[in-house]
Amino acid sequence: MMKKTVLFLTTVTFIFSTIMSCAGSESDEGKNSVTYLTITSEGGSEKLLGKTFTFKVKDNLTNDITLESQIYVDGQLISGNTFTPTEKGTYEIVAKCKNLPVNPISIHSVINNGVSFKHRILYEDFTGTWCGYCTIALARHDNLALQTEDFVFIGIHGPEGTTDPWSCPTSTEMQFLKNVTEWPAMYINRNTNWAYDSNYTDMSLPLSQLKAFSKIGIKINSTLSGNSAQIETKVSFTENFNNLKIVAFIVEDELIHDQKNYIPTLYGGSSYIYNYKHHNVLRNKLTSSVSGEAIPSSQTILPGEYARTFQYTIPAGFNINHLKTIIMIMDENGAVLNVREEKLGTSNNYELL
């Protein structure tokens, strides 16, 4: 008799929970029943890019069943009931629970001058493994990295005819662009000369170029198939710009080679730094010129977005796992306004503040 009572109670509990899940309440007469769902976006259906949407699901009896529901954004199930877009545009939102019908809603992620992005500075170092004084520039890189992560470094090796193994046509093109005749030569944001002297601890010059935010955002998405790479970049603008240019490079990180050293206070004072790990060595350009390609002005005004795709065939001997893409946006005078790097075969999103 006891076993039957337990079975009866368990059955009743199961039926009750089934009725209540996504069902709300029903009257004794059964006149009020759950027949459909509604989904809403709290705080409105339009927000700035990078702002979070919060969704609420109710049944037609006005019961909040958000926690029991599954929510989809453009057909993809999300975790919980919040969603933060990483690209501007319109998204379709649908809720599912107990196969009840629901009308989808649309939300809109927009860009205006209220949106800001992370800013980075560019540090270009004309260097060579043969150059004993170039360890000053390398030490500056190391000390800058101790004070900020918000910079992108490019090691431009050369010149042609020296023993440096990584001189290439692109580094020679850069050498002529900046009229470099002595090594090392260092530039911040392409146009600010970081003059050579024995001081490798004072980071005030590069840090003075770093801004709290940028009105230019850069994102990079790249895929690999064998030795072929496809790099897609998007650039967003949250104020009006004119006469901008884009430059894209391929660099290889963590290349190992002995480095000549004439500075007794650096790296133990040895005349050679054996097996030195060189950073972001310039390998090739993706744009037609190292001085940049013009971006149509129609795409650099608010709320513009510029898209560009590059194809690159990776030469034999390059370490695919250490290759990166560097994208920079420059003004009409060639000064870098913002810059971003990303490993080949990976993706990033706009860095919204």
N, C-alpha and C positions, 0 to 999 in steps of 0.2 A: 504494500500500500504506500509506504514511504517513497519508493522508487518512482511510482506513478505521479506522486505529488511533485517531486523534483522535476520530472520531465514536463509536466504541465506548466510549471512556473517558468521553466527555461523557454518553452515554446511561446508563451505569452510575452516574455521579455524580448525575444527575437522579433516577434511581429510588431510590438510596440516601437522598438528602435528602428525597424524598417520604415514604419509609417512616419516617424518623426524626422528621419534623416532627409534633408532637403525638402521637407513637406510642410513645415509649419504646424499649425493646429487645425483640427477639424471639429465642427460642432457635432453634437449627438445626432442631429438630423442628417449630417453629411452634406449640407448645402454648400459649405465653404471647403473647397478642395484646391490643391495646388495644381495649376495647369501651365504656368509659364514662369520664366525668370526675367529679371531686368538687371543690367549692369550699368553702373555709373562711374564717372571719374571725379573724385573729390577735388575741389578747387578749380574745376573747369576742364575743358577738353583741349586747351591750348596752353603750352608752356614753353619757356626758353629751352633751347638745346642743353642737355645735361641736367635738367631739373627732373625730379622724380614724380611720376604719376602714381596715385593710390586708388585702387578700384574697390568698389563695394558691390556685392551681389545680394539681391533680395528676391524672394518669391512673390507671387501676386497677392499674398496675404500680408505683405510688408515685413516678413520675418527675415532678419539678416542671416544669410547662409554663406557668407564669404569664406569662412574657414572650411566648409564642407565642399566647396566648389573648386574646379580646376579652371584656370584662366589662361587663355591663349592670346599671344600677340603675333599677328600675321601667320597664324597656324602653328606657332611654336609655343609649347607649354612653358610657362614661367614658374619660378619658385615663389610661392606666396602670392601676395596681391599688389606688389609694387613693381614698377618698370621704369628704368632710366634710359631713354634713347641716347645713342651715341652718334646718330646722324639725323639731320633735319628731314622732315617729311611727314607723311600721314601714315598712321598705323591702324589696323583693324583689330578690335578687341572683342573676344567672345568668351562667354562663361559656359561651363558644362557641369551639370549635376542631374543624375537620374534620368538622363536623356530628355529632359524638359526643354521645350523650345525657348529660344532667346533671340532677340534682335541684336545684331552686333552694333557696336558704336565705333566711332572714329576719334582718334586723338591726333593732335598736330604738334610737332616739335619744330619750333621756329628759331630763327637767328635774327637778332637785332643788336644794336650797340650796347645792350646790357650783357652780352656774352663776352667773356675774356678767356684767353688761353695761356698756358705756361710759356714763358720766354726762355730761350737758351741763347748763349753766345757761341761764336765760332772761333776756335783757336787753330790757325794754320801755321805749321812749322816747316820751313824749308831746311832740310837736314840731310845728313849723309853718314853712313857708318864709318867713313874715312875721316870725318870732321871731328877733331878732338875738342873743339870749343862748343860743339853742338850739345854736349851734355848739360850745358846751362839751360837750353830750351827743354830738354827732357826733364830736368829737375823742376823747372817751372810747371810743367804738366803735372808732376807728382804733387807739388805743393798746392796747385789750384784745385786738384781733386780732393785734397784734404779740407778745403773750404767750401766747395760747392759741387753738386752733381749736375748743375744746370749749364753744361757746356758740351760742345762737340769738338773733338780733336781730329785733325788730319795731319799725318806725317807725309810731307812731300819730298821724296828722296831724289837725290841727283848730285850734280848734274851728269848728263851723259858723258861718257869717257872716263869717269872715275871708277873706283872699285866697288861702289855701292851696287848691290845686286837688284835693287828695286827701282832704279831709274826707268822711266817709261815715257812714251810720247805725251801722255797727259801731264806728267810732272814737268816736262820741258815746256809745254804750253803754258802751264801756270808760272813757270820761271820767267818766261817772256812777258806774260801779262803784268806781273809785278816788278819787272825789270830787276830781278835779283841777280846780283853779281858777287855777293859775299854770303858765306854760310856761318852760323845760322841766320836766318831772317824770320821774324815772327810777326804775325798780324792777328788782330782781334776784329772780328766782324768784317774781314776782308780789307777794310780801308784804314784801320788804326794800327800804326806801326808800334810794336812792343820792342823798343830799341834794345839792342844787345848791350849788356854790361854784366858785371860780375854778380849782380844782385839776383838771386833766384828764389828769394823768400817773400818779397813784397808783391802781393797780388792786387794792389789797389787799382792798377790800370784795367785789367780785365773785369774785375768786380764792379768797377764804375760803369761798365757797359751793360751790366745785367739789370733788367727792368722787372718790376713787380708782376707785370702781365704783358701780353701781346694781343693785338687785335687781328692777328693772323694765326690760324691754327693749321697744323700739318698732320696728316695721318698717312701711314704706309701699310700696304698689304702686298706681300710677295709670295709666290708659289714656285716650287721647283719640280722639274720633270727631267730626271737625268742631269745633264749639264746645262739645261736651259732654264732660265729664270724669267718670270714675268712679274714686273713690279708695277703696282697700281698705287698712285698717290692722289690724295685729294687735299685741297687747300681751301679753307673757309676764311671769309673776310667779314668782320663785324663793324667796320667803318669803311668809307670810300677811299680807294687807292687808285693811283694812275701810274702807268709806265713801270710796272713791276716786271721782274725777270725771275726765272727759275733755273737753278743749276742742280744737277744730279750726278753723284759720283758712286763708284764702287770702291770700297776700301777693304783691306784684309787685316784683321787684328791678330795680335800675338805671334808675329813673325820673329824668329830667333836668329840673331847674328851678333858676332862680336862688335863692340862699339869702341872706337878710339876715344881716349879721354886725356885732355890736357889740364883739367882742373883738379888740383891736388886736394881740394876740400870736398870733392864729390866722389861717391862710390869707392871709398877707401883709398883714393889717390892713385890707383893703379893706372898704368898707361893704356890698358884695355879693360873694358867691362866684358867679360866673357859670357857668351850665351845670353846677351841682353834681350829682353822681350820688347819688341817695338810695337807701338800702338797704331791702329787705324792707318796703315800704310796705303797711300793712294795707288790704286791699280788701274782705274779706267774712268772715263766719263760716260754718262748716259745721254746727256744733252749734247747738242751739236758743237757747243763751245763752252769752255770753262768760264767765259764771261757772262754766260746766261742766254736763255731764250725768252723772248717777250711773251708775257701772258696777256691775252686780249683784255682791254680795259672794261669791256662789257661784263667780264666775269670777276672783276675785282672791286665791284661796288656792292654795298649792302643790299640784300643778303646773299652776295655772290658765293659761288663755289666752283673752283677750277679743278678739273680732273685730267690726269695724264697717265698713260701707260707706257712703260719701257720694256723692251725685250733685250735680254743679255745672254750670250753664250759664254759659259765659264771655261776659261782655258785650262788645259791640262797642267797640273802642278799647283793649282790654287786649292786651298783647303776650304771646301764649301761651308763647313761648320763655323768658319771664322770670317766669312764674308758678310759685309754690311752694305746697306744703301744709305747714303746721306743726301737729304733734300734740303736745299736752302732757298729762301725767297729774298730777293734783293731789290733795292730801290733803283731809280734811274741812274744814280751815281755809283752803283756797284756795292753799296753798303748792305750788309746782311741784316735783315729785319727779324728773321726767325729761322731756326734750323732744327732738324730732327734726324736721328739715325735709328736704324732697325736692322736686325740680323736677317739675312736672306732666308726665305721660307717661313717667316713669322709675320704677324700682323699686330698693329696697335690701333688705338682709337684716338680721337681728339682728346687732348689733355685740357679739360675744362676746369676753370677755377670758380 
